[in-house]
Amino acid sequence: MKRKGIILAGGSGTRLWPLTDIACKQLLPVYDKPMIYYPLSTLMLGGIEEILIISTEKDIPSFRNLFGDGSHLGMSFEYAVQKEPKGIAEALLIGESFLNGAGCSLILGDNLFYGRLDFYRLGLEQEKGATIYGYPVKNPRDFGVVEFDSDFRVLAIEEKPAQPKSQYAIPGLYIYDEEVCARARSLSPSARGELEITDLNRSYLADDLLKCIPLGRGIAWLDTGTPASLLEASHYIATIENQQKYKIACIEEIALNQGFVTESEYGKLIESARNPDYRAYLEMVLADFLLG
C-alpha cells in the first residue's frame, strides 16, 4: 500500500519555554540539525515521498522556508495549520484532503528514532488496520502504555496509567490504513477537549485490527520535551556522529539512497550547502554512492 506521511509539529512547547519564544520546538536544534529533520528522515527511510507538515499559523512560514515544496529532495511537501492543540488524532482530520483516501504514517515532530528501521518497514507492509510500537521505559506512568500477550497481540492501551500493566510506552509513530479519517471523525473529544490518539487506536483494537511491534535494544527513542532531555538528545547524536563516518538524519543523503533524486539533482543539493563541513560530507556520500 502506498502511504503518505504526516508530521505533527504543533503545540506550545511550554516545557521548553523561553526557548520556544524564539522558535517552535520542532525547529530547535538537536546537535547539528533542526529537530524536525529526525522524524522526517524516519518517514523518508520508509520510502514515503509525500509529506504534510501540520503546525501553528505562526510557525508554518518557517517550515515552508525550510523545505519549500520538497522538489529539491524529489519529494512533495504540503502544509496545514492546527489552530490550537486539540489532540494528535485531529491531525488526521486536518490532513484528510491531503490523504485523499490513502493510508498514512503519522509521526510527532519531536520523536527521534535511531537504529535499524526494519521495524518501521515491517509496519508499513501491513495492508489492513493500524500499527503502533512498544518501547520499554523506566517510567511508563508518563506515557500511553500498551499491554500485549506472549504472541504480542494487543490486549489493552492505557493513557498514563497509575498502575501500568506493562513497561512498554507507545512512541509517537503510527501507521494507518485508508479507514483512518473515517475513524477519526467518529471520535468524541475527551474530558480535556482533545481527540485522543489512544481512542483512535482503541477503535482499531476493538475490531482486532491493531498490531503492536515491540522495539528491542538496538533501537533508541529519544525524548526532547525538556531542556535536559533536549540536551541529552543532542549529546547522543553528537557522540554517534563524532565516532562514525556517517551523519544521522541527513535528508539529502537519504534522498539519494532512496532514489528520490538523481545524481545530477544531488549535485545541486551539494552546491546549495552553505556549511563547508556539511558540503564535504555530502560530497563524501556521493563518492561512496558512485563506488556502489
C-alpha positions as a Markdown table, in Angstrom:
| # | Residue | x | y | z |
|---|---|---|---|---|
| 1 | Met | 0.0 | 0.0 | 0.0 |
| 2 | Lys | 1.3 | 3.5 | -0.9 |
| 3 | Arg | 1.2 | 5.7 | 2.1 |
| 4 | Lys | 1.6 | 9.4 | 2.7 |
| 5 | Gly | 3.3 | 10.9 | 5.7 |
| 6 | Ile | 2.0 | 13.5 | 8.3 |
| 7 | Ile | 4.3 | 15.3 | 10.7 |
| 8 | Leu | 2.5 | 16.9 | 13.6 |
| 9 | Ala | 4.7 | 19.8 | 14.6 |
| 10 | Gly | 2.3 | 21.9 | 16.7 |
| 11 | Gly | 1.9 | 22.6 | 20.3 |
| 12 | Ser | 3.1 | 25.4 | 22.5 |
| 13 | Gly | 6.3 | 23.8 | 23.9 |
| 14 | Thr | 5.7 | 25.2 | 27.4 |
| 15 | Arg | 8.2 | 22.9 | 29.0 |
| 16 | Leu | 10.9 | 24.3 | 26.8 |
| 17 | Trp | 10.0 | 28.0 | 27.3 |
| 18 | Pro | 11.6 | 30.5 | 26.9 |
| 19 | Leu | 13.4 | 28.7 | 24.1 |
| 20 | Thr | 10.1 | 28.3 | 22.3 |
| 21 | Asp | 9.7 | 32.1 | 22.2 |
| 22 | Ile | 12.4 | 32.0 | 19.6 |
| 23 | Ala | 11.1 | 29.2 | 17.5 |
| 24 | Cys | 8.7 | 26.3 | 17.9 |
| 25 | Lys | 10.1 | 23.1 | 19.5 |
| 26 | Gln | 10.4 | 21.2 | 16.2 |
| 27 | Leu | 12.7 | 23.9 | 14.8 |
| 28 | Leu | 15.1 | 23.9 | 17.8 |
| 29 | Pro | 18.5 | 22.3 | 17.1 |
| 30 | Val | 19.3 | 18.7 | 18.0 |
| 31 | Tyr | 23.0 | 18.9 | 17.7 |
| 32 | Asp | 23.6 | 20.0 | 14.0 |
| 33 | Lys | 20.1 | 19.8 | 12.5 |
| 34 | Pro | 16.6 | 21.1 | 13.3 |
| 35 | Met | 14.6 | 18.7 | 15.3 |
| 36 | Ile | 12.1 | 18.0 | 12.5 |
| 37 | Tyr | 14.9 | 16.5 | 10.3 |
| 38 | Tyr | 14.8 | 13.4 | 12.5 |
| 39 | Pro | 11.1 | 12.4 | 12.2 |
| 40 | Leu | 11.3 | 13.5 | 8.5 |
| 41 | Ser | 14.2 | 11.1 | 8.0 |
| 42 | Thr | 12.2 | 8.3 | 9.5 |
| 43 | Leu | 9.4 | 8.8 | 7.0 |
| 44 | Met | 11.9 | 9.1 | 4.2 |
| 45 | Leu | 13.6 | 5.9 | 5.2 |
| 46 | Gly | 10.2 | 4.2 | 5.0 |
| 47 | Gly | 10.0 | 5.3 | 1.3 |
| 48 | Ile | 7.4 | 8.0 | 1.9 |
| 49 | Glu | 7.7 | 10.8 | -0.6 |
| 50 | Glu | 4.5 | 12.9 | 0.1 |
| 51 | Ile | 4.6 | 14.8 | 3.4 |
| 52 | Leu | 2.1 | 17.1 | 5.2 |
| 53 | Ile | 3.6 | 19.2 | 7.9 |
| 54 | Ile | 1.0 | 20.5 | 10.4 |
| 55 | Ser | 1.9 | 23.3 | 12.8 |
| 56 | Thr | 0.7 | 26.6 | 14.1 |
| 57 | Glu | -0.2 | 29.6 | 11.9 |
| 58 | Lys | 2.8 | 31.4 | 13.3 |
| 59 | Asp | 5.3 | 28.6 | 12.5 |
| 60 | Ile | 4.1 | 27.3 | 9.2 |
| 61 | Pro | 6.1 | 30.0 | 7.3 |
| 62 | Ser | 9.3 | 28.9 | 8.9 |
| 63 | Phe | 8.7 | 25.3 | 7.9 |
| 64 | Arg | 7.8 | 26.4 | 4.4 |
| 65 | Asn | 11.0 | 28.4 | 4.2 |
| 66 | Leu | 13.0 | 25.4 | 5.4 |
| 67 | Phe | 11.6 | 22.8 | 3.0 |
| 68 | Gly | 9.7 | 24.6 | 0.3 |
| 69 | Asp | 7.6 | 22.3 | -1.9 |
| 70 | Gly | 10.1 | 19.4 | -1.3 |
| 71 | Ser | 11.0 | 19.1 | -5.0 |
| 72 | His | 14.7 | 19.6 | -4.4 |
| 73 | Leu | 14.6 | 16.4 | -2.4 |
| 74 | Gly | 12.5 | 14.6 | -5.1 |
| 75 | Met | 9.5 | 14.8 | -2.7 |
| 76 | Ser | 6.3 | 16.7 | -2.2 |
| 77 | Phe | 5.6 | 18.8 | 0.8 |
| 78 | Glu | 2.3 | 20.4 | 1.9 |
| 79 | Tyr | 1.5 | 22.5 | 4.9 |
| 80 | Ala | -1.6 | 22.9 | 7.1 |
| 81 | Val | -2.5 | 24.8 | 10.3 |
| 82 | Gln | -3.6 | 23.4 | 13.6 |
| 83 | Lys | -5.2 | 26.4 | 15.1 |
| 84 | Glu | -4.9 | 25.1 | 18.7 |
| 85 | Pro | -3.8 | 21.8 | 20.3 |
| 86 | Lys | -6.9 | 19.6 | 20.1 |
| 87 | Gly | -5.2 | 16.2 | 20.1 |
| 88 | Ile | -2.9 | 14.2 | 18.0 |
| 89 | Ala | -5.9 | 12.4 | 16.3 |
| 90 | Glu | -7.1 | 15.8 | 15.0 |
| 91 | Ala | -4.1 | 15.7 | 12.6 |
| 92 | Leu | -5.9 | 13.1 | 10.6 |
| 93 | Leu | -8.9 | 15.3 | 10.1 |
| 94 | Ile | -6.7 | 18.3 | 9.2 |
| 95 | Gly | -4.9 | 16.1 | 6.7 |
| 96 | Glu | -7.9 | 14.4 | 5.2 |
| 97 | Ser | -7.9 | 16.2 | 1.9 |
| 98 | Phe | -4.1 | 15.7 | 1.7 |
| 99 | Leu | -4.5 | 11.9 | 2.3 |
| 100 | Asn | -7.4 | 11.8 | -0.3 |
| 101 | Gly | -8.3 | 8.2 | 0.7 |
| 102 | Ala | -4.7 | 6.9 | 1.1 |
| 103 | Gly | -3.2 | 5.2 | 4.2 |
| 104 | Cys | -0.7 | 7.2 | 6.2 |
| 105 | Ser | 2.1 | 7.2 | 8.7 |
| 106 | Leu | 1.8 | 9.8 | 11.3 |
| 107 | Ile | 4.8 | 10.9 | 13.4 |
| 108 | Leu | 5.2 | 13.6 | 16.0 |
| 109 | Gly | 7.7 | 16.2 | 15.2 |
| 110 | Asp | 9.6 | 15.8 | 18.4 |
| 111 | Asn | 10.1 | 12.0 | 18.1 |
| 112 | Leu | 13.7 | 10.8 | 17.3 |
| 113 | Phe | 14.5 | 7.2 | 16.4 |
| 114 | Tyr | 17.9 | 5.8 | 15.9 |
| 115 | Gly | 18.8 | 2.3 | 14.8 |
| 116 | Arg | 17.8 | -0.1 | 12.0 |
| 117 | Leu | 14.3 | 0.8 | 10.9 |
| 118 | Asp | 13.3 | -2.7 | 9.9 |
| 119 | Phe | 10.5 | -2.5 | 12.5 |
| 120 | Tyr | 9.1 | 0.5 | 10.6 |
| 121 | Arg | 9.3 | -1.0 | 7.2 |
| 122 | Leu | 7.6 | -4.1 | 8.6 |
| 123 | Gly | 4.7 | -2.0 | 9.9 |
| 124 | Leu | 4.4 | -0.2 | 6.5 |
| 125 | Glu | 3.9 | -3.6 | 4.8 |
| 126 | Gln | 0.6 | -4.2 | 6.7 |
| 127 | Glu | -2.3 | -3.7 | 4.3 |
| 128 | Lys | -5.1 | -3.5 | 6.7 |
| 129 | Gly | -5.5 | -1.9 | 10.1 |
| 130 | Ala | -3.1 | 0.1 | 12.2 |
| 131 | Thr | 0.4 | -0.5 | 13.6 |
| 132 | Ile | 1.8 | 1.0 | 16.8 |
| 133 | Tyr | 5.1 | 0.4 | 18.6 |
| 134 | Gly | 6.0 | -0.5 | 22.1 |
| 135 | Tyr | 9.2 | 0.8 | 23.7 |
| 136 | Pro | 10.4 | -0.4 | 27.1 |
| 137 | Val | 10.8 | 2.5 | 29.5 |
| 138 | Lys | 11.6 | 3.0 | 33.2 |
| 139 | Asn | 8.6 | 5.4 | 33.8 |
| 140 | Pro | 5.6 | 4.0 | 31.9 |
| 141 | Arg | 3.2 | 6.1 | 34.0 |
| 142 | Asp | 4.3 | 9.1 | 32.0 |
| 143 | Phe | 3.2 | 7.7 | 28.6 |
| 144 | Gly | 0.5 | 5.8 | 26.8 |
| 145 | Val | 1.1 | 2.2 | 27.6 |
| 146 | Val | 0.4 | -0.9 | 25.5 |
| 147 | Glu | -0.2 | -4.3 | 27.1 |
| 148 | Phe | 0.1 | -7.5 | 24.9 |
| 149 | Asp | 0.2 | -11.2 | 25.4 |
| 150 | Ser | 3.1 | -13.6 | 24.7 |
| 151 | Asp | 2.3 | -13.5 | 21.0 |
| 152 | Phe | 2.4 | -9.7 | 21.0 |
| 153 | Arg | -1.3 | -9.5 | 20.4 |
| 154 | Val | -2.5 | -6.2 | 21.9 |
| 155 | Leu | -4.8 | -6.6 | 24.9 |
| 156 | Ala | -5.2 | -3.0 | 26.1 |
| 157 | Ile | -4.0 | 0.5 | 25.7 |
| 158 | Glu | -3.9 | 2.9 | 28.7 |
| 159 | Glu | -3.1 | 6.6 | 28.8 |
| 160 | Lys | -0.6 | 7.5 | 31.6 |
| 161 | Pro | -1.9 | 4.7 | 33.9 |
| 162 | Ala | -1.4 | 4.9 | 37.7 |
| 163 | Gln | -0.7 | 1.2 | 37.7 |
| 164 | Pro | 0.8 | 0.3 | 34.3 |
| 165 | Lys | 0.2 | -3.3 | 33.1 |
| 166 | Ser | 3.4 | -3.3 | 31.1 |
| 167 | Gln | 6.7 | -1.3 | 30.7 |
| 168 | Tyr | 6.0 | -0.6 | 27.1 |
| 169 | Ala | 5.3 | 3.0 | 26.2 |
| 170 | Ile | 3.8 | 3.9 | 22.8 |
| 171 | Pro | 6.1 | 6.3 | 20.8 |
| 172 | Gly | 4.6 | 8.9 | 18.6 |
| 173 | Leu | 4.9 | 6.9 | 15.4 |
| 174 | Tyr | 1.7 | 5.4 | 13.9 |
| 175 | Ile | 0.7 | 3.6 | 10.7 |
| 176 | Tyr | -2.9 | 3.6 | 9.5 |
| 177 | Asp | -4.9 | 2.2 | 6.6 |
| 178 | Glu | -7.3 | 4.2 | 4.4 |
| 179 | Glu | -10.1 | 4.0 | 7.0 |
| 180 | Val | -8.3 | 6.3 | 9.5 |
| 181 | Cys | -10.0 | 9.5 | 8.6 |
| 182 | Ala | -13.5 | 8.0 | 9.0 |
| 183 | Arg | -12.4 | 6.5 | 12.3 |
| 184 | Ala | -11.0 | 9.9 | 13.5 |
| 185 | Arg | -14.3 | 11.6 | 12.5 |
| 186 | Ser | -16.2 | 9.2 | 14.7 |
| 187 | Leu | -14.2 | 10.1 | 17.9 |
| 188 | Ser | -15.6 | 12.3 | 20.6 |
| 189 | Pro | -13.4 | 14.8 | 22.4 |
| 190 | Ser | -12.0 | 13.7 | 25.7 |
| 191 | Ala | -12.5 | 15.4 | 29.1 |
| 192 | Arg | -9.7 | 17.7 | 28.2 |
| 193 | Gly | -11.4 | 18.6 | 24.9 |
| 194 | Glu | -9.0 | 16.7 | 22.6 |
| 195 | Leu | -9.3 | 14.0 | 20.0 |
| 196 | Glu | -7.1 | 11.4 | 21.6 |
| 197 | Ile | -4.8 | 9.2 | 19.6 |
| 198 | Thr | -5.4 | 6.5 | 22.2 |
| 199 | Asp | -9.1 | 6.4 | 21.4 |
| 200 | Leu | -8.3 | 6.2 | 17.7 |
| 201 | Asn | -6.0 | 3.2 | 18.3 |
| 202 | Arg | -8.7 | 1.6 | 20.6 |
| 203 | Ser | -11.1 | 1.8 | 17.7 |
| 204 | Tyr | -8.8 | -0.4 | 15.6 |
| 205 | Leu | -8.2 | -2.7 | 18.7 |
| 206 | Ala | -12.0 | -3.2 | 19.1 |
| 207 | Asp | -12.1 | -4.5 | 15.5 |
| 208 | Asp | -9.0 | -6.7 | 16.1 |
| 209 | Leu | -7.1 | -4.6 | 13.6 |
| 210 | Leu | -4.4 | -3.1 | 15.8 |
| 211 | Lys | -0.9 | -4.5 | 15.6 |
| 212 | Cys | 2.0 | -3.7 | 18.0 |
| 213 | Ile | 5.6 | -4.2 | 17.2 |
| 214 | Pro | 7.9 | -4.2 | 20.3 |
| 215 | Leu | 11.2 | -2.4 | 19.8 |
| 216 | Gly | 14.3 | -4.1 | 21.0 |
| 217 | Arg | 17.6 | -3.0 | 22.5 |
| 218 | Gly | 19.1 | -1.9 | 19.1 |
| 219 | Ile | 16.6 | 1.0 | 18.8 |
| 220 | Ala | 16.8 | 4.3 | 20.6 |
| 221 | Trp | 13.8 | 6.5 | 21.0 |
| 222 | Leu | 14.9 | 9.9 | 22.2 |
| 223 | Asp | 12.8 | 12.4 | 24.3 |
| 224 | Thr | 13.2 | 16.1 | 23.6 |
| 225 | Gly | 10.4 | 17.6 | 25.7 |
| 226 | Thr | 12.5 | 19.4 | 28.4 |
| 227 | Pro | 15.7 | 21.4 | 28.2 |
| 228 | Ala | 17.6 | 18.5 | 29.9 |
| 229 | Ser | 16.3 | 15.8 | 27.5 |
| 230 | Leu | 16.9 | 18.1 | 24.5 |
| 231 | Leu | 20.5 | 18.5 | 25.6 |
| 232 | Glu | 20.8 | 14.7 | 26.2 |
| 233 | Ala | 19.5 | 14.0 | 22.7 |
| 234 | Ser | 22.0 | 16.4 | 21.2 |
| 235 | His | 24.8 | 14.8 | 23.1 |
| 236 | Tyr | 23.6 | 11.4 | 21.9 |
| 237 | Ile | 23.6 | 12.4 | 18.2 |
| 238 | Ala | 26.9 | 14.2 | 18.6 |
| 239 | Thr | 28.6 | 11.2 | 20.2 |
| 240 | Ile | 27.5 | 8.8 | 17.4 |
| 241 | Glu | 28.3 | 11.3 | 14.6 |
| 242 | Asn | 31.7 | 12.0 | 16.0 |
| 243 | Gln | 32.6 | 8.4 | 16.3 |
| 244 | Gln | 31.5 | 7.1 | 12.9 |
| 245 | Lys | 31.8 | 8.1 | 9.3 |
| 246 | Tyr | 28.1 | 8.9 | 8.8 |
| 247 | Lys | 25.6 | 11.6 | 9.9 |
| 248 | Ile | 22.2 | 10.8 | 11.3 |
| 249 | Ala | 19.1 | 12.2 | 9.6 |
| 250 | Cys | 21.0 | 13.8 | 6.6 |
| 251 | Ile | 17.9 | 14.2 | 4.4 |
| 252 | Glu | 19.9 | 14.9 | 1.3 |
| 253 | Glu | 21.8 | 11.6 | 1.7 |
| 254 | Ile | 18.6 | 9.7 | 2.3 |
| 255 | Ala | 17.0 | 11.3 | -0.8 |
| 256 | Leu | 19.9 | 10.0 | -2.9 |
| 257 | Asn | 20.0 | 6.5 | -1.4 |
| 258 | Gln | 16.2 | 6.1 | -1.6 |
| 259 | Gly | 16.2 | 7.1 | -5.3 |
| 260 | Phe | 14.2 | 10.3 | -4.7 |
| 261 | Val | 16.8 | 12.3 | -6.6 |
| 262 | Thr | 19.2 | 11.6 | -9.4 |
| 263 | Glu | 23.0 | 12.0 | -9.2 |
| 264 | Ser | 22.8 | 15.3 | -11.0 |
| 265 | Glu | 20.0 | 16.6 | -8.8 |
| 266 | Tyr | 22.0 | 15.5 | -5.8 |
| 267 | Gly | 24.9 | 17.6 | -7.2 |
| 268 | Lys | 22.6 | 20.7 | -6.9 |
| 269 | Leu | 22.0 | 19.8 | -3.3 |
| 270 | Ile | 25.8 | 19.8 | -2.7 |
| 271 | Glu | 26.1 | 23.2 | -4.4 |
| 272 | Ser | 23.4 | 24.7 | -2.2 |
| 273 | Ala | 25.0 | 23.6 | 1.0 |
| 274 | Arg | 26.4 | 26.7 | 2.7 |
| 275 | Asn | 28.2 | 24.9 | 5.5 |
| 276 | Pro | 31.6 | 23.7 | 4.1 |
| 277 | Asp | 31.7 | 20.8 | 6.5 |
| 278 | Tyr | 28.2 | 19.7 | 5.6 |
| 279 | Arg | 29.1 | 20.1 | 1.9 |
| 280 | Ala | 32.2 | 18.0 | 2.3 |
| 281 | Tyr | 30.0 | 15.3 | 3.9 |
| 282 | Leu | 27.5 | 15.4 | 1.0 |
| 283 | Glu | 30.5 | 15.0 | -1.4 |
| 284 | Met | 31.8 | 12.0 | 0.5 |
| 285 | Val | 28.3 | 10.4 | 0.3 |
| 286 | Leu | 28.2 | 10.9 | -3.4 |
| 287 | Ala | 31.7 | 9.3 | -3.8 |
| 288 | Asp | 30.6 | 6.3 | -1.8 |
| 289 | Phe | 27.3 | 6.1 | -3.8 |
| 290 | Leu | 29.2 | 6.1 | -7.1 |
| 291 | Leu | 31.5 | 3.3 | -5.8 |
| 292 | Gly | 28.4 | 1.2 | -5.2 |
